[in-house]
Amino acid sequence: MALGLIGDMVDSRPYETRYFINQGLKNPQNPYIKGMMEKNKFKLKETLTPMGVAFYIAPLINAVTRVGETDERQVVF
């Protein structure tokens, strides 16, 4: 949920939205997201932040969904 909120550029000023983002970034369980974090760890530094997701993870997922082949989309999801 946090990745979707950040990727869609949802206003994060409301407390509820901020809570969902913070909770979702604390301990990601998705293996694909973990892999993306590992591949981009030199850019993301030590922790996963909303800014890091917005610039280094969400654009890659967006690109695959827009121009990727079917097998590439299945790997993502």
OpenMM code with the backbone's topology and positions (N, CA, C; nanometers):
from openmm import Vec3, app, unit

residues = "MET ALA LEU GLY LEU ILE GLY ASP MET VAL ASP SER ARG PRO TYR GLU THR ARG TYR PHE ILE ASN GLN GLY LEU LYS ASN PRO GLN ASN PRO TYR ILE LYS GLY MET MET GLU LYS ASN LYS PHE LYS LEU LYS GLU THR LEU THR PRO MET GLY VAL ALA PHE TYR ILE ALA PRO LEU ILE ASN ALA VAL THR ARG VAL GLY GLU THR ASP GLU ARG GLN VAL VAL PHE".split()
positions = [
    Vec3(0.0817, -0.1180, 0.0000),
    Vec3(0.0000, 0.0000, 0.0000),
    Vec3(0.0870, 0.1257, 0.0000),
    Vec3(0.1950, 0.1237, 0.0776),
    Vec3(0.2819, 0.2409, 0.0850),
    Vec3(0.3430, 0.2729, -0.0502),
    Vec3(0.3866, 0.1713, -0.1208),
    Vec3(0.4470, 0.1928, -0.2520),
    Vec3(0.3470, 0.2551, -0.3484),
    Vec3(0.2229, 0.2103, -0.3448),
    Vec3(0.1196, 0.2663, -0.4305),
    Vec3(0.0888, 0.4109, -0.3972),
    Vec3(0.0816, 0.4411, -0.2691),
    Vec3(0.0550, 0.5790, -0.2277),
    Vec3(0.1673, 0.6723, -0.2726),
    Vec3(0.2896, 0.6269, -0.2548),
    Vec3(0.4041, 0.7100, -0.2943),
    Vec3(0.4117, 0.7207, -0.4461),
    Vec3(0.3965, 0.6082, -0.5146),
    Vec3(0.4050, 0.6082, -0.6602),
    Vec3(0.2979, 0.6919, -0.7269),
    Vec3(0.1801, 0.6984, -0.6662),
    Vec3(0.0706, 0.7785, -0.7206),
    Vec3(0.0764, 0.9235, -0.6746),
    Vec3(0.1796, 0.9582, -0.5989),
    Vec3(0.1993, 1.0948, -0.5501),
    Vec3(0.0788, 1.1440, -0.4690),
    Vec3(0.0275, 1.0577, -0.3831),
    Vec3(-0.0842, 1.0936, -0.2959),
    Vec3(-0.0346, 1.1948, -0.1925),
    Vec3(-0.1181, 1.2905, -0.1603),
    Vec3(-0.0843, 1.3911, -0.0596),
    Vec3(-0.0562, 1.3207, 0.0729),
    Vec3(0.0641, 1.3372, 0.1249),
    Vec3(0.1023, 1.2666, 0.2475),
    Vec3(0.0893, 1.3533, 0.3719),
    Vec3(0.0247, 1.4664, 0.3609),
    Vec3(0.0057, 1.5516, 0.4784),
    Vec3(-0.0980, 1.4975, 0.5758),
    Vec3(-0.2061, 1.4331, 0.5302),
    Vec3(-0.3000, 1.3766, 0.6281),
    Vec3(-0.2321, 1.2687, 0.7137),
    Vec3(-0.2627, 1.2665, 0.8408),
    Vec3(-0.1998, 1.1733, 0.9334),
    Vec3(-0.2222, 1.0275, 0.8936),
    Vec3(-0.3411, 0.9966, 0.8449),
    Vec3(-0.3716, 0.8582, 0.8080),
    Vec3(-0.2830, 0.8118, 0.6935),
    Vec3(-0.2666, 0.8961, 0.5946),
    Vec3(-0.1828, 0.8616, 0.4800),
    Vec3(-0.0386, 0.8457, 0.5237),
    Vec3(0.0090, 0.9385, 0.6038),
    Vec3(0.1467, 0.9320, 0.6541),
    Vec3(0.1684, 0.8040, 0.7355),
    Vec3(0.0688, 0.7666, 0.8139),
    Vec3(0.0788, 0.6440, 0.8939),
    Vec3(0.0943, 0.5219, 0.8036),
    Vec3(0.0108, 0.5104, 0.7010),
    Vec3(0.0186, 0.3963, 0.6110),
    Vec3(0.1540, 0.3908, 0.5403),
    Vec3(0.2039, 0.5044, 0.4987),
    Vec3(0.3340, 0.5086, 0.4325),
    Vec3(0.4442, 0.4662, 0.5289),
    Vec3(0.4459, 0.5234, 0.6469),
    Vec3(0.5500, 0.4902, 0.7441),
    Vec3(0.5470, 0.3435, 0.7846),
    Vec3(0.4284, 0.2912, 0.8081),
    Vec3(0.4170, 0.1506, 0.8468),
    Vec3(0.4594, 0.0583, 0.7323),
    Vec3(0.4219, 0.0934, 0.6110),
    Vec3(0.4556, 0.0103, 0.4966),
    Vec3(0.6034, 0.0085, 0.4643),
    Vec3(0.6737, 0.1151, 0.4965),
    Vec3(0.8164, 0.1225, 0.4668),
    Vec3(0.9041, 0.0669, 0.5784),
    Vec3(0.8466, 0.0402, 0.6938),
    Vec3(0.9252, -0.0105, 0.8064),
    Vec3(0.9874, -0.1469, 0.7780),
    Vec3(0.9068, -0.2384, 0.7253),
    Vec3(0.9545, -0.3748, 0.7062),
    Vec3(0.8897, -0.4352, 0.5819),
    Vec3(0.9396, -0.4012, 0.4640),
    Vec3(0.8778, -0.4541, 0.3417),
    Vec3(0.8934, -0.6063, 0.3336),
    Vec3(0.7873, -0.6744, 0.2946),
    Vec3(0.7873, -0.8200, 0.2872),
    Vec3(0.7924, -0.8728, 0.1442),
    Vec3(0.7599, -0.7888, 0.0477),
    Vec3(0.7544, -0.8319, -0.0910),
    Vec3(0.8962, -0.8624, -0.1417),
    Vec3(0.9185, -0.9845, -0.1950),
    Vec3(1.0533, -1.0196, -0.2421),
    Vec3(1.1024, -0.9293, -0.3554),
    Vec3(1.0135, -0.8859, -0.4413),
    Vec3(1.0536, -0.7979, -0.5511),
    Vec3(1.1010, -0.6632, -0.4975),
    Vec3(1.0271, -0.6081, -0.4035),
    Vec3(1.0658, -0.4795, -0.3441),
    Vec3(1.1983, -0.4943, -0.2698),
    Vec3(1.2165, -0.6053, -0.2001),
    Vec3(1.3437, -0.6297, -0.1315),
    Vec3(1.4583, -0.6354, -0.2323),
    Vec3(1.4344, -0.6993, -0.3455),
    Vec3(1.5359, -0.7059, -0.4500),
    Vec3(1.5671, -0.5693, -0.5074),
    Vec3(1.4628, -0.4885, -0.5270),
    Vec3(1.4836, -0.3520, -0.5772),
    Vec3(1.5633, -0.2689, -0.4766),
    Vec3(1.5357, -0.2901, -0.3493),
    Vec3(1.6108, -0.2195, -0.2459),
    Vec3(1.7573, -0.2603, -0.2498),
    Vec3(1.7822, -0.3887, -0.2663),
    Vec3(1.9195, -0.4388, -0.2703),
    Vec3(1.9949, -0.3830, -0.3917),
    Vec3(1.9286, -0.3821, -0.5068),
    Vec3(1.9921, -0.3311, -0.6289),
    Vec3(2.0215, -0.1810, -0.6205),
    Vec3(1.9405, -0.1086, -0.5454),
    Vec3(1.9551, 0.0373, -0.5360),
    Vec3(2.0074, 0.0828, -0.4005),
    Vec3(2.0704, -0.0071, -0.3252),
    Vec3(2.1115, 0.0288, -0.1896),
    Vec3(2.2140, 0.1418, -0.1862),
    Vec3(2.2937, 0.1571, -0.2908),
    Vec3(2.3892, 0.2683, -0.2932),
    Vec3(2.3191, 0.4022, -0.3066),
    Vec3(2.1980, 0.4039, -0.3639),
    Vec3(2.1204, 0.5271, -0.3760),
    Vec3(2.0286, 0.5474, -0.2560),
    Vec3(1.9748, 0.4372, -0.2033),
    Vec3(1.8782, 0.4452, -0.0937),
    Vec3(1.9436, 0.4606, 0.0426),
    Vec3(2.0718, 0.4351, 0.0502),
    Vec3(2.1464, 0.4374, 0.1769),
    Vec3(2.0964, 0.3270, 0.2686),
    Vec3(2.0760, 0.3558, 0.3965),
    Vec3(2.0433, 0.2517, 0.4943),
    Vec3(1.8943, 0.2220, 0.5077),
    Vec3(1.8086, 0.3209, 0.4866),
    Vec3(1.6666, 0.3014, 0.5113),
    Vec3(1.5846, 0.3349, 0.3871),
    Vec3(1.4673, 0.2763, 0.3831),
    Vec3(1.3744, 0.3025, 0.2740),
    Vec3(1.2875, 0.4220, 0.3130),
    Vec3(1.2967, 0.5281, 0.2356),
    Vec3(1.2221, 0.6509, 0.2636),
    Vec3(1.1221, 0.6774, 0.1513),
    Vec3(1.0212, 0.7598, 0.1771),
    Vec3(0.9291, 0.7950, 0.0687),
    Vec3(1.0003, 0.8571, -0.0512),
    Vec3(1.0999, 0.9385, -0.0280),
    Vec3(1.1741, 0.9995, -0.1376),
    Vec3(1.2518, 0.8942, -0.2168),
    Vec3(1.3104, 0.7997, -0.1474),
    Vec3(1.3822, 0.6923, -0.2148),
    Vec3(1.2907, 0.6077, -0.3008),
    Vec3(1.1730, 0.5756, -0.2487),
    Vec3(1.0747, 0.4995, -0.3267),
    Vec3(1.0298, 0.5802, -0.4477),
    Vec3(1.0029, 0.7085, -0.4274),
    Vec3(0.9523, 0.7930, -0.5356),
    Vec3(1.0521, 0.8072, -0.6501),
    Vec3(1.1821, 0.8044, -0.6197),
    Vec3(1.2825, 0.8273, -0.7235),
    Vec3(1.3503, 0.7016, -0.7750),
    Vec3(1.3575, 0.5947, -0.6944),
    Vec3(1.4377, 0.4798, -0.7345),
    Vec3(1.3624, 0.3487, -0.7488),
    Vec3(1.2421, 0.3382, -0.6955),
    Vec3(1.1688, 0.2119, -0.7065),
    Vec3(1.0418, 0.2278, -0.7885),
    Vec3(0.9578, 0.3244, -0.7539),
    Vec3(0.8308, 0.3432, -0.8246),
    Vec3(0.8483, 0.3685, -0.9743),
    Vec3(0.9461, 0.4468, -1.0185),
    Vec3(0.9604, 0.4682, -1.1634),
    Vec3(0.9931, 0.3402, -1.2401),
    Vec3(1.0682, 0.2508, -1.1790),
    Vec3(1.1018, 0.1249, -1.2454),
    Vec3(0.9787, 0.0361, -1.2613),
    Vec3(0.8963, 0.0317, -1.1589),
    Vec3(0.7723, -0.0462, -1.1668),
    Vec3(0.6794, 0.0158, -1.2698),
    Vec3(0.6704, 0.1476, -1.2704),
    Vec3(0.5873, 0.2181, -1.3670),
    Vec3(0.6330, 0.1887, -1.5095),
    Vec3(0.7632, 0.1876, -1.5319),
    Vec3(0.8159, 0.1619, -1.6661),
    Vec3(0.7803, 0.0215, -1.7143),
    Vec3(0.7915, -0.0761, -1.6261),
    Vec3(0.7593, -0.2137, -1.6654),
    Vec3(0.6113, -0.2264, -1.6979),
    Vec3(0.5264, -0.1639, -1.6209),
    Vec3(0.3830, -0.1749, -1.6478),
    Vec3(0.3429, -0.1024, -1.7749),
    Vec3(0.4175, -0.0002, -1.8137),
    Vec3(0.3837, 0.0751, -1.9350),
    Vec3(0.4412, 0.0142, -2.0619),
    Vec3(0.5664, -0.0277, -2.0587),
    Vec3(0.6308, -0.0729, -2.1821),
    Vec3(0.6874, -0.2139, -2.1748),
    Vec3(0.6735, -0.2794, -2.0608),
    Vec3(0.7290, -0.4127, -2.0459),
    Vec3(0.6470, -0.5189, -2.1167),
    Vec3(0.7113, -0.6310, -2.1440),
    Vec3(0.6443, -0.7465, -2.2027),
    Vec3(0.5644, -0.8188, -2.0947),
    Vec3(0.4775, -0.9069, -2.1350),
    Vec3(0.3909, -0.9791, -2.0423),
    Vec3(0.4726, -1.0567, -1.9393),
    Vec3(0.5781, -1.1258, -1.9820),
    Vec3(0.6581, -1.2033, -1.8876),
    Vec3(0.7301, -1.1121, -1.7865),
    Vec3(0.7704, -0.9927, -1.8284),
    Vec3(0.8328, -0.8980, -1.7378),
    Vec3(0.7313, -0.8470, -1.6344),
    Vec3(0.6108, -0.8232, -1.6782),
    Vec3(0.5050, -0.7775, -1.5851),
    Vec3(0.4733, -0.8856, -1.4830),
    Vec3(0.4746, -1.0113, -1.5262),
    Vec3(0.4470, -1.1211, -1.4320),
    Vec3(0.5552, -1.1315, -1.3268),
    Vec3(0.6792, -1.1045, -1.3633),
    Vec3(0.7883, -1.1068, -1.2655),
    Vec3(0.7665, -0.9991, -1.1599),
    Vec3(0.7208, -0.8817, -1.2037),
    Vec3(0.6990, -0.7720, -1.1101),
    Vec3(0.5854, -0.8037, -1.0133),
    Vec3(0.4788, -0.8624, -1.0670),
    Vec3(0.3620, -0.8860, -0.9827),
    Vec3(0.3472, -1.0296, -0.9457),
] * unit.nanometer
topology = app.Topology()
chain = topology.addChain("A")
for resn in residues:
    res = topology.addResidue(resn, chain)
    for name in ("N", "CA", "C"):
        topology.addAtom(name, app.Element.getBySymbol(name[0]), res)
